[in-house]
């Protein structure tokens, strides 16, 4: 029987360890198992994380094996090679597909009934690979997608407009990577069209601002990697947001990476489109309104991912 309050984190590198810490602080879980190819690393992280238990919600945290994930309601996969300076997320694909070929069959062999949440990059491709290798239904195989990119988008818009980013409704969709796109046509602040709100704040050069802010979001991972070697805090918070939607059955609309089955004219590809997320995983992909330029950019993003997938041996 699946325990919705049990989470497994596979991969204890920067992203995995930070994600585990972020998940602990949500108070959602009573049990966490950490798995890593380096057992000592998993044990060390479990020990370190456990030592704050006197000041947090009661929780069992330990290093384990794949046998420990059978009843986990949520299985988060962060394992994989890190993105290096001047390396795109897609450059990582072949290395990380091979790693996933050693991980996903282990999950499949345990007949797990929990939800798989893929965080490793390139996340859209690895989520598609996970679907194919696991045999799980698509609604239970989710990628973290552009949840982080959307948070970055709201952050830079909030700074630009001097407004709380929580009052901004705007999405980054498509690939979690260089071909992602901002849905400017549907962006709003407190129900007010984004361009109109910009003018209320004294900004009138809309195209210049849109181009600049989009580039800042798209390139932010590269900027962080060039400065500190890796990104992990932002994505850890994004994973916690998705986990909260799942465990609390929020029916939240989040731009996770999900399988497209005809929505927006796309088929058999994972990319990020706002979707309703609850305790069964993906409940519904939202067929959001896009203008013609955005539709074309989304098709180009999907095509870039499909071109890579066709070169893989899965």
N, C-alpha and C positions, 0 to 999 in steps of 0.2 A: 504493500500500500504506500502511495506517495505521501510524503510529509512536506507540505507547502512551506513549513518553517525550517526546512533543512536546505542548505545551499552547498554546492561543491564548486570550488574554484580550481581549474586545471591550468597550471602555469603560474609559477611564483616569482616571476621577474618583476621589474618595476611596476608594470601595469597590473599584474596579478596581485602583488602584495598591497599596492595602493587601493585596488578595488576591494580586496578583502577588508582592509581597514575602513573604507567608506561604507561597506555593507554592514559591518559591525555597528557602526554609529547610527544606522537607520532604526535599530531595535526591531527589525522585521523577523529575525531568525533566532532560533534556540540552539541550532547546531550548524557548524561549518566544518567541512573537510577540505583540506588543501592537498593537492596532488601535483607532483613535479617529477621530471626525469631525474633530477638531483634530489634524492630523498632527504639528505641532510638540510638542504635549503628549505624544503617544505617543513621539516621539523623545527628548524630555527625560526621561521616565520610564525608557525603555530605557537611556539613558546612565547615569542615576543608579543604577539597579539593577545594571548591569554592573560598576560600579566597586568592588563588594565581591567580585568573582570570585576575587581572589587568596586570599581566606580562606574560600571555599566550594567545593562540588563544581563541577567544570567544567560550564559551561552557556553556550549561545549565547542571548543576549537581544537582541532587535532590534524596531524598529517596522516594521510591514509593511502589506500590503493583504490583501484577501480571497483573493487568489491564493495567499497563503502558508499558508492554513489547510487546504488540500486533504488533506494527510496527517496532520493533527493528530489524535491519539487522544482528546483532550479539548478541547472548545471551551466556554469559560466566558463567559457574557454578563452583564455588569454595567452595560451602558449604560442610560441613562434619566435622567429628571428626579429630583432629590432630594426626599425628603419634608421638608416645611417644618413649623415649629411650628404646632400646631392643625390639621394636615392628616393625615387617615388614609391608610393605604396604598391604600385603594380610591379615594380622591380622585385618586390619580396615574394611574388606569387609562387614561383616554382619551389623555393626553399620551404615555404610554409605549407604548401600542398603536401609535400612529402611528410612533414611533421604531422599533419592532420590524418594522413593515411595510417599513422601508428596510433593515433588517439581515438578517432571516431569509431573504428571497429571494436575497440574495447568497450565503448559505451553501448554500441549495438548489441554486443554479446551478452550484456547484463539485462537486456529487455527493460531498460529504464522507461518510465512513463512520465518523467518530468519534462520541463521545457529547456531546450538548449538555447543559450544566448551566446552568440559568437562575437568576440571583441577583437581578435587578432586581425591584422591587416595583410592583404587588402580584404577588408571585411565582407564586401559584397560577394566576391568570388569565393572566399572561404566558407561563407554561409551556404552558397550554392553547392559547393563541394561536400559540406556536411550533410545537406539534404540527400544528396545522391549516395553517400557512403553509409548513412545511418538508416535509411528506409523509414525515418520518422515522417508523420504527416507534416505538411508545410506549415500549418499554423503553430506547431511546436518547435520550429527551427527559425530563430530570429537573429538578425544581425543588429549590432548597436547602431549601425548606419550613420545617419547625419544628425542624430540627437545631440552630439557634441557640437557639430558645425552650426546647428540651429541655435544652440546656446551662445556660441561665439558671435553669431549674427545678431542676436538680441543684445548682447553685451556692447558691441561696437555701435549699434543703432542707439542704444541707451546713452552711451557717451556722447554721440553726435548730437542727440536731441535733448540731452540733459533731462532724461526721464527714466523712471524705474523700468528696467528691462522686462519685469514681470507684467507690465501693462502693454507690452508689444506682442502682436500676433504676426509672425513672419516665419517662413520656413526656408531652409536649404534642402533641396531634394536631389535625387539622382545618385550618382556614385559618391561614396565617401572618399573623395580624391579630387584630382585636378579637373575633372569634367563636371563637377557638381554645379548646380545653378541656384540662384536666389529667385524666389517667386515674388518679385516686386509687385506684380499686378494684384496680388491678394493681401499685401502687407498693410497693416493698420496699427494705430495706437489708440486704445480706448474706443475702438469702433470708428475712428476717423481715418480716412485714406492717408497713406504714408506721405504722399506729396503735399497734401493739404496741411498735415501736421508739421511737416518741415517748414512750410511757409509761415505757420503760426510761430515757429521758433526762429524765424529770420533767415532760413536757408532757401535759396531760390535756384541754385545751380544743380538741378536734380540729376541730370545724367552724369556729370562729373562726380557727384557724391556717390551715386549708385556704383559707378565703376570702381572708385577708390575703396569704398567699404566692402564690396564683394571681394576685391583682391586681398584686402586685409584678412578677411575670413578664410578665403581659399588657401592663402600662403602662411597662415599663422602657425601651422604645425612645423613647417620648414624653419620659420623664424625661431621657434622655441628650440627645435633640435639643434640649430646652429649655435644657440647660446648655452644650452645645458645638456644636450646630448639625447634627450628623450622627452616625450610628453606622457604624463600619466595622471596628474591630479584631475584635470578636466574630464578625461574619459571615465575615471573612477566615479565622479559625481554623476555623469550621464548614465552609467550602468546602474547606479543606485536609484536613479529616477525610474528607469525601466523596471527594475526589480520591484519597486514600490507599486507601480501600476499593476504588476502581475500578482504579487502576494495579496494586495488589498483589493484586487478585482475592481480597479478604479474605472475601467472602460475609458482610459485616458487616450487622447489622440496624440501620438508621438510619431516622428518621422524615422521609424525603424526600417531596417533593410528587410524586405519581405518578398516573397515570390509573386511575380506578376502573372496573372491569368487573364489577360485581355484588357485590364485596366489601362486606360490612356493608350490603347493600341499596342501594348507590350506583352510579350509572352515568354515564359520559361527563362526568366532572368530575375536575379535578386538585385534590387536597388531600393533607395529610400523614397517612400511616399507616405504622407501622413496616414496612420492606421489606428484603429481602435484596439487597444491592448488591455487584456484582462487575465484572469487566472487560467484560461485555456490557451493563452498565447495571443495570436492574431485573430481578432474577431471579424474585422472587415477592413479592407483597403479602401480608403476614401478617394473617389474619382474626382479630385479637386479641379477647379477651373484654372486653366492656364491660357495666356494669350498665345498667338501663333509663334512668336519668337521663342517663348518658353517651351512650347511643345516640341519645336525643332531641336532645341538644346537638350531636352530630355531624351529624345530619340538618339541624338549623337552620343550622349552619355551611356545609354544602354548599348549602343553599337560598339563603343570602345570596350565595354565589359565583355560582350559576347565574342569579340575578336580574340580576347585573351582566353576565355573559357574553351574555345574551339581548339586551342593549342595544347590543352591539358590532357593528361592521360588519367581519366577517372572513369 
